[in-house]
Amino acid sequence: MRADVIGELLDGGQAFRWNACDDGSWLGVWSGNVARVRAGQGGRLEWCAPVPLAAETGEALEPYLATGTDFTALTDALPWRSDPHLAGALAAFPGLRILRQPLGETLLGFMCSAMKQIVQIKRMLELLAERHGAPLAVVELPGNATPVSLHRLPTWTELARIPERDLRACLLGFRARHIAAAARFLAERPGWIEETEALPHTAAQERLRGLPGVGEKIADCALLFGAGRLEAFPVDVWILRALAGRYGLGGWKPEQVARFGRAHFGAAAGFAQQFLFAWERRAARVER
């Protein structure tokens, strides 16, 4: 996988707890794991982890990267032969895949995403982890004179015990109210996240949309990036722009665009969506 595609994978809107290091590697945290990854020779992904966490992180990294999923076959099954724009997006980001993150953490990240850019979402989660999450490791990074202390995100049960004012102090704004209410709901229902993860897409989406502040887009993002539901087709401003400008769907509502996406791109519509998303963001940077 090329270095730029690794950057798109880890910092392109799927996950929010990865940061670029001066040596071209990426440092990330998920659940109780800490890893640095980089592009090696021949496109091979290389990784390392702090010694106390190395064994656990090694076991967790492959499922996190969804290495058991045949993305080559999924790519070939997409309608790129009859869709030149999709074909161009696929060619621009060879090897891009969908991460398989913990659903609970993914849900929290996307509940922070409403009306926010990636850099702002990352800052919210960083503050939540620093102030309310358990410490994991202290790591030394190239170019950093001071070691970096890394923390995991608070669990939903832990979030339920945090006053809303303290959540707002982590720059959550109005999202603090929704997250506090969702945390209380989930803390009273152990296993609810796991039960939801096991459901078919439509049932799981409906269940997540019952949580405070969770609409169709947030539910589909959580299911796509945290539950492996590749049929989920999240629709945000970038996808609205892509399908309006490239597919002639100007003026369509998000739910209409989502239905089109699932029908046009098929069973792995969410996988196609990530290429379209990456293409639009790159095109916007070029136009500036």
Contacts in CASP RR format, 6 or more apart in sequence:
PFRMAT RR
TARGET T0000
AUTHOR 0000-0000-0000
METHOD contacts of the structure
MODEL  1
MRADVIGELLDGGQAFRWNACDDGSWLGVWSGNVARVRAGQGGRLEWCAP
VPLAAETGEALEPYLATGTDFTALTDALPWRSDPHLAGALAAFPGLRILR
QPLGETLLGFMCSAMKQIVQIKRMLELLAERHGAPLAVVELPGNATPVSL
HRLPTWTELARIPERDLRACLLGFRARHIAAAARFLAERPGWIEETEALP
HTAAQERLRGLPGVGEKIADCALLFGAGRLEAFPVDVWILRALAGRYGLG
GWKPEQVARFGRAHFGAAAGFAQQFLFAWERRAARVER
1 9 0 8 1.000
1 39 0 8 1.000
1 43 0 8 1.000
1 45 0 8 1.000
1 94 0 8 1.000
1 95 0 8 1.000
2 39 0 8 1.000
2 43 0 8 1.000
2 94 0 8 1.000
3 24 0 8 1.000
3 38 0 8 1.000
3 39 0 8 1.000
5 93 0 8 1.000
5 94 0 8 1.000
5 95 0 8 1.000
5 96 0 8 1.000
6 26 0 8 1.000
6 37 0 8 1.000
6 38 0 8 1.000
6 39 0 8 1.000
6 45 0 8 1.000
7 20 0 8 1.000
7 26 0 8 1.000
8 93 0 8 1.000
8 96 0 8 1.000
8 278 0 8 1.000
9 96 0 8 1.000
9 97 0 8 1.000
9 99 0 8 1.000
10 18 0 8 1.000
10 26 0 8 1.000
10 28 0 8 1.000
10 37 0 8 1.000
11 18 0 8 1.000
11 19 0 8 1.000
11 20 0 8 1.000
11 26 0 8 1.000
11 118 0 8 1.000
12 118 0 8 1.000
12 277 0 8 1.000
12 278 0 8 1.000
12 281 0 8 1.000
13 118 0 8 1.000
13 277 0 8 1.000
14 98 0 8 1.000
14 99 0 8 1.000
14 101 0 8 1.000
14 225 0 8 1.000
14 274 0 8 1.000
15 30 0 8 1.000
15 99 0 8 1.000
15 101 0 8 1.000
15 225 0 8 1.000
16 109 0 8 1.000
16 112 0 8 1.000
16 118 0 8 1.000
16 121 0 8 1.000
16 122 0 8 1.000
16 125 0 8 1.000
17 28 0 8 1.000
17 29 0 8 1.000
17 30 0 8 1.000
17 122 0 8 1.000
17 125 0 8 1.000
17 126 0 8 1.000
17 129 0 8 1.000
17 153 0 8 1.000
18 26 0 8 1.000
18 27 0 8 1.000
18 28 0 8 1.000
19 26 0 8 1.000
19 27 0 8 1.000
19 28 0 8 1.000
19 122 0 8 1.000
20 26 0 8 1.000
21 27 0 8 1.000
21 36 0 8 1.000
21 141 0 8 1.000
21 142 0 8 1.000
22 141 0 8 1.000
22 142 0 8 1.000
22 143 0 8 1.000
22 144 0 8 1.000
23 38 0 8 1.000
23 142 0 8 1.000
23 143 0 8 1.000
24 38 0 8 1.000
25 36 0 8 1.000
25 37 0 8 1.000
25 38 0 8 1.000
26 36 0 8 1.000
26 37 0 8 1.000
26 38 0 8 1.000
27 34 0 8 1.000
27 35 0 8 1.000
27 36 0 8 1.000
27 139 0 8 1.000
27 141 0 8 1.000
27 148 0 8 1.000
27 150 0 8 1.000
28 34 0 8 1.000
28 35 0 8 1.000
28 36 0 8 1.000
28 37 0 8 1.000
28 150 0 8 1.000
29 129 0 8 1.000
29 136 0 8 1.000
29 150 0 8 1.000
29 151 0 8 1.000
29 152 0 8 1.000
30 60 0 8 1.000
30 64 0 8 1.000
30 101 0 8 1.000
30 102 0 8 1.000
30 105 0 8 1.000
31 60 0 8 1.000
31 102 0 8 1.000
31 105 0 8 1.000
31 152 0 8 1.000
32 53 0 8 1.000
32 56 0 8 1.000
32 60 0 8 1.000
32 136 0 8 1.000
32 152 0 8 1.000
33 49 0 8 1.000
33 53 0 8 1.000
33 56 0 8 1.000
33 57 0 8 1.000
33 58 0 8 1.000
33 60 0 8 1.000
33 61 0 8 1.000
33 64 0 8 1.000
33 136 0 8 1.000
34 49 0 8 1.000
34 50 0 8 1.000
34 53 0 8 1.000
34 57 0 8 1.000
34 136 0 8 1.000
34 137 0 8 1.000
34 139 0 8 1.000
34 150 0 8 1.000
35 47 0 8 1.000
35 48 0 8 1.000
35 49 0 8 1.000
35 57 0 8 1.000
35 58 0 8 1.000
35 61 0 8 1.000
36 47 0 8 1.000
36 48 0 8 1.000
36 49 0 8 1.000
36 139 0 8 1.000
37 45 0 8 1.000
37 46 0 8 1.000
37 47 0 8 1.000
38 45 0 8 1.000
38 46 0 8 1.000
38 47 0 8 1.000
39 45 0 8 1.000
39 46 0 8 1.000
40 46 0 8 1.000
45 65 0 8 1.000
47 57 0 8 1.000
47 58 0 8 1.000
47 61 0 8 1.000
48 54 0 8 1.000
49 57 0 8 1.000
49 58 0 8 1.000
50 137 0 8 1.000
50 138 0 8 1.000
50 139 0 8 1.000
52 137 0 8 1.000
53 136 0 8 1.000
53 137 0 8 1.000
62 68 0 8 1.000
63 100 0 8 1.000
64 99 0 8 1.000
64 100 0 8 1.000
64 101 0 8 1.000
65 97 0 8 1.000
65 99 0 8 1.000
65 100 0 8 1.000
66 97 0 8 1.000
66 98 0 8 1.000
66 99 0 8 1.000
66 100 0 8 1.000
66 228 0 8 1.000
69 97 0 8 1.000
69 98 0 8 1.000
69 100 0 8 1.000
71 95 0 8 1.000
71 97 0 8 1.000
71 98 0 8 1.000
71 271 0 8 1.000
74 230 0 8 1.000
74 268 0 8 1.000
74 271 0 8 1.000
75 90 0 8 1.000
75 95 0 8 1.000
75 271 0 8 1.000
77 267 0 8 1.000
77 268 0 8 1.000
78 86 0 8 1.000
78 90 0 8 1.000
78 265 0 8 1.000
78 266 0 8 1.000
78 268 0 8 1.000
78 271 0 8 1.000
78 272 0 8 1.000
79 86 0 8 1.000
79 264 0 8 1.000
79 265 0 8 1.000
79 266 0 8 1.000
80 86 0 8 1.000
80 87 0 8 1.000
80 88 0 8 1.000
80 90 0 8 1.000
81 87 0 8 1.000
83 264 0 8 1.000
85 246 0 8 1.000
85 247 0 8 1.000
85 276 0 8 1.000
85 279 0 8 1.000
86 265 0 8 1.000
86 272 0 8 1.000
86 275 0 8 1.000
86 276 0 8 1.000
88 279 0 8 1.000
89 275 0 8 1.000
89 276 0 8 1.000
89 278 0 8 1.000
89 279 0 8 1.000
90 275 0 8 1.000
92 275 0 8 1.000
92 278 0 8 1.000
92 279 0 8 1.000
92 282 0 8 1.000
93 275 0 8 1.000
93 278 0 8 1.000
93 279 0 8 1.000
96 274 0 8 1.000
96 275 0 8 1.000
96 278 0 8 1.000
97 271 0 8 1.000
98 224 0 8 1.000
98 225 0 8 1.000
98 228 0 8 1.000
98 230 0 8 1.000
98 270 0 8 1.000
98 271 0 8 1.000
98 274 0 8 1.000
99 225 0 8 1.000
99 226 0 8 1.000
100 225 0 8 1.000
100 226 0 8 1.000
100 228 0 8 1.000
101 225 0 8 1.000
101 226 0 8 1.000
102 226 0 8 1.000
103 193 0 8 1.000
103 194 0 8 1.000
103 196 0 8 1.000
103 197 0 8 1.000
103 222 0 8 1.000
103 223 0 8 1.000
103 226 0 8 1.000
103 227 0 8 1.000
104 156 0 8 1.000
104 193 0 8 1.000
104 222 0 8 1.000
104 226 0 8 1.000
105 153 0 8 1.000
106 221 0 8 1.000
106 222 0 8 1.000
106 225 0 8 1.000
106 226 0 8 1.000
106 227 0 8 1.000
107 193 0 8 1.000
107 208 0 8 1.000
107 211 0 8 1.000
107 214 0 8 1.000
107 218 0 8 1.000
107 222 0 8 1.000
107 226 0 8 1.000
108 125 0 8 1.000
108 128 0 8 1.000
108 153 0 8 1.000
108 156 0 8 1.000
108 159 0 8 1.000
108 179 0 8 1.000
109 121 0 8 1.000
109 124 0 8 1.000
109 125 0 8 1.000
110 218 0 8 1.000
110 221 0 8 1.000
110 222 0 8 1.000
110 225 0 8 1.000
111 175 0 8 1.000
111 178 0 8 1.000
111 179 0 8 1.000
111 182 0 8 1.000
111 213 0 8 1.000
111 214 0 8 1.000
111 218 0 8 1.000
112 121 0 8 1.000
112 124 0 8 1.000
112 125 0 8 1.000
112 172 0 8 1.000
112 175 0 8 1.000
112 179 0 8 1.000
113 121 0 8 1.000
113 218 0 8 1.000
113 221 0 8 1.000
114 175 0 8 1.000
114 213 0 8 1.000
114 218 0 8 1.000
116 124 0 8 1.000
120 171 0 8 1.000
123 171 0 8 1.000
124 170 0 8 1.000
124 171 0 8 1.000
124 172 0 8 1.000
124 175 0 8 1.000
125 153 0 8 1.000
127 169 0 8 1.000
127 170 0 8 1.000
127 171 0 8 1.000
128 153 0 8 1.000
128 154 0 8 1.000
128 167 0 8 1.000
128 170 0 8 1.000
129 150 0 8 1.000
129 151 0 8 1.000
129 152 0 8 1.000
129 153 0 8 1.000
129 154 0 8 1.000
130 149 0 8 1.000
130 151 0 8 1.000
131 166 0 8 1.000
131 169 0 8 1.000
131 170 0 8 1.000
132 154 0 8 1.000
132 158 0 8 1.000
132 159 0 8 1.000
132 162 0 8 1.000
132 166 0 8 1.000
132 170 0 8 1.000
133 151 0 8 1.000
133 152 0 8 1.000
133 153 0 8 1.000
133 154 0 8 1.000
133 158 0 8 1.000
134 151 0 8 1.000
134 152 0 8 1.000
135 149 0 8 1.000
135 150 0 8 1.000
135 151 0 8 1.000
136 150 0 8 1.000
136 151 0 8 1.000
136 152 0 8 1.000
137 149 0 8 1.000
137 150 0 8 1.000
138 147 0 8 1.000
138 148 0 8 1.000
138 149 0 8 1.000
138 150 0 8 1.000
139 147 0 8 1.000
139 148 0 8 1.000
139 150 0 8 1.000
140 147 0 8 1.000
140 148 0 8 1.000
141 147 0 8 1.000
141 148 0 8 1.000
154 162 0 8 1.000
156 182 0 8 1.000
156 183 0 8 1.000
156 186 0 8 1.000
156 187 0 8 1.000
156 193 0 8 1.000
157 183 0 8 1.000
157 186 0 8 1.000
157 187 0 8 1.000
159 167 0 8 1.000
159 179 0 8 1.000
159 180 0 8 1.000
159 183 0 8 1.000
159 187 0 8 1.000
160 180 0 8 1.000
160 183 0 8 1.000
160 184 0 8 1.000
160 186 0 8 1.000
160 187 0 8 1.000
162 180 0 8 1.000
162 183 0 8 1.000
164 176 0 8 1.000
164 177 0 8 1.000
164 180 0 8 1.000
167 176 0 8 1.000
167 179 0 8 1.000
167 180 0 8 1.000
168 176 0 8 1.000
170 176 0 8 1.000
172 179 0 8 1.000
175 213 0 8 1.000
177 212 0 8 1.000
178 211 0 8 1.000
178 212 0 8 1.000
178 213 0 8 1.000
178 214 0 8 1.000
181 212 0 8 1.000
182 211 0 8 1.000
182 212 0 8 1.000
182 213 0 8 1.000
182 214 0 8 1.000
185 192 0 8 1.000
185 211 0 8 1.000
185 212 0 8 1.000
186 192 0 8 1.000
186 193 0 8 1.000
196 204 0 8 1.000
196 207 0 8 1.000
196 208 0 8 1.000
196 227 0 8 1.000
197 204 0 8 1.000
197 226 0 8 1.000
197 227 0 8 1.000
199 207 0 8 1.000
201 223 0 8 1.000
201 229 0 8 1.000
201 231 0 8 1.000
201 232 0 8 1.000
204 219 0 8 1.000
204 223 0 8 1.000
204 227 0 8 1.000
204 229 0 8 1.000
205 216 0 8 1.000
205 219 0 8 1.000
205 220 0 8 1.000
205 223 0 8 1.000
205 232 0 8 1.000
208 214 0 8 1.000
208 215 0 8 1.000
208 218 0 8 1.000
208 219 0 8 1.000
208 222 0 8 1.000
208 223 0 8 1.000
209 215 0 8 1.000
209 216 0 8 1.000
209 219 0 8 1.000
214 222 0 8 1.000
216 235 0 8 1.000
216 254 0 8 1.000
216 255 0 8 1.000
216 258 0 8 1.000
217 234 0 8 1.000
217 235 0 8 1.000
217 236 0 8 1.000
217 254 0 8 1.000
219 232 0 8 1.000
220 229 0 8 1.000
220 232 0 8 1.000
220 233 0 8 1.000
220 234 0 8 1.000
220 235 0 8 1.000
220 258 0 8 1.000
221 232 0 8 1.000
221 234 0 8 1.000
223 229 0 8 1.000
223 232 0 8 1.000
224 230 0 8 1.000
224 232 0 8 1.000
224 233 0 8 1.000
224 234 0 8 1.000
224 270 0 8 1.000
224 273 0 8 1.000
230 267 0 8 1.000
230 268 0 8 1.000
230 269 0 8 1.000
230 270 0 8 1.000
230 271 0 8 1.000
231 262 0 8 1.000
231 266 0 8 1.000
231 267 0 8 1.000
231 268 0 8 1.000
231 269 0 8 1.000
231 270 0 8 1.000
232 269 0 8 1.000
232 270 0 8 1.000
233 239 0 8 1.000
233 258 0 8 1.000
233 261 0 8 1.000
233 262 0 8 1.000
233 265 0 8 1.000
233 269 0 8 1.000
233 270 0 8 1.000
233 273 0 8 1.000
234 258 0 8 1.000
234 270 0 8 1.000
234 273 0 8 1.000
235 254 0 8 1.000
235 255 0 8 1.000
235 257 0 8 1.000
235 258 0 8 1.000
236 277 0 8 1.000
238 276 0 8 1.000
238 277 0 8 1.000
238 280 0 8 1.000
238 281 0 8 1.000
239 257 0 8 1.000
239 273 0 8 1.000
239 276 0 8 1.000
239 277 0 8 1.000
239 280 0 8 1.000
240 252 0 8 1.000
240 254 0 8 1.000
240 257 0 8 1.000
241 280 0 8 1.000
242 276 0 8 1.000
242 277 0 8 1.000
242 279 0 8 1.000
242 280 0 8 1.000
243 249 0 8 1.000
243 250 0 8 1.000
243 252 0 8 1.000
243 257 0 8 1.000
243 260 0 8 1.000
243 261 0 8 1.000
243 276 0 8 1.000
244 250 0 8 1.000
244 251 0 8 1.000
244 252 0 8 1.000
246 276 0 8 1.000
247 260 0 8 1.000
247 264 0 8 1.000
249 256 0 8 1.000
249 257 0 8 1.000
249 260 0 8 1.000
252 260 0 8 1.000
261 269 0 8 1.000
261 272 0 8 1.000
261 273 0 8 1.000
262 269 0 8 1.000
265 271 0 8 1.000
265 272 0 8 1.000
265 273 0 8 1.000
266 272 0 8 1.000
END
